[in-house]
């Protein structure tokens, strides 16, 4: 009995020491790592994650897996991740108070293209006209809907993003090809030549108007469905200019004179023209000679000399009144002449004397003077006595 008690006492004394020894032998987890640390998946795709516990002799290696967004990606107790829907989720593995994470990105499941079609298989256009083709990639939820457009004959028709431009008469095939799968849709494009004009006219008779005015003329052509392109021009831009706007021309008169306004239809080569004549009103002579004849200004010039006539008119831009001598009435020796013989007159009024005599100048036609202000006399005299002793000066009063 005493021996039994002694043995029990020894066991009781040793028990606490044994418990302490077991606790000192446990190895704590220092860290946990996961592989891979990030992964991109499509819906329904899976990936197996692996975790490593350090140190390798850790007493407790029990792993706990968890998803931050189970609606996006789930994880099993073995680390198998399954993608559910588009989005992002963080998968965390924990052990012994340590953890590591893997970032999961889920995209929608790739849907392959099965075909591509065009809304038209045939298209007819006039030259220069445009048309639109619409391409449809199937299925509607295909992942890659990228397509490429092409024309088999760019000289006949070109295409950009479905916009077809007719260039010239002929036939071209417009195609669209899917990047995914190389599926193709086609449309046959026929380009017709635009009808040309057979006649071109301007809807106005010869134009007579004051300087500084604006006149609009229009072009008429046949047939009515002809497709036309117009080019406008003036024969003398000093007199009149023209600004074309398709079949309409806006004429601006600039100075005294006559100009021909021409419109040319480019495609047919046909043309039409209208004559523009400008007028001057309120003309008046300005003469500083101090001489008059019959109440009108008189300029006396020696033979074989020059003289610059001075005149004013409205508008002041009419600087070339003598460019058209038919607009003036001339009289020499009391008789009308078509143009002076005793002098020559430049378009700006520069007089060069030729022989002795008296010239009467008065405006007519498109030049109108203020009342009583439109007549001028020019007397050409010879101051020197000739070899015969005669003076060539003429008594011009006897001519009227």
Secondary structure, DSSP 8 states (H G I E B T S, - for coil): -HHHHHHHHHHHHHHHHHHHHHHHT-----EEEEE-SEEEEETT-EEE-EEEEESTT-S----EEEES-TTTEEE-TT-EEEE-SSEEEEEEEEETTEEEEEEEEEE-------EEEES-SEEEEETT-EEE--EEEESTT-S---EEEEES-TTTEEEETTEEEE-SSEEEEEEEEETTTT-EEEEEEEEE-----SEEEES---EEEETT-EEEEEEEEESTT----EEEEES-TTTEEEEEETTEEEEEE-SSSEEEEEEEETTT--EEEEEEEEEEEEEEE---S-EEETTEEEEEEETT-EEE--EEEESTT---GGG-GGGEEEEETTEEESS-SSEEE-TT-EEEE-SSEEEEEEE-TTEEE-TT--EEEEEEE--SB-TTS-B----GGGG-
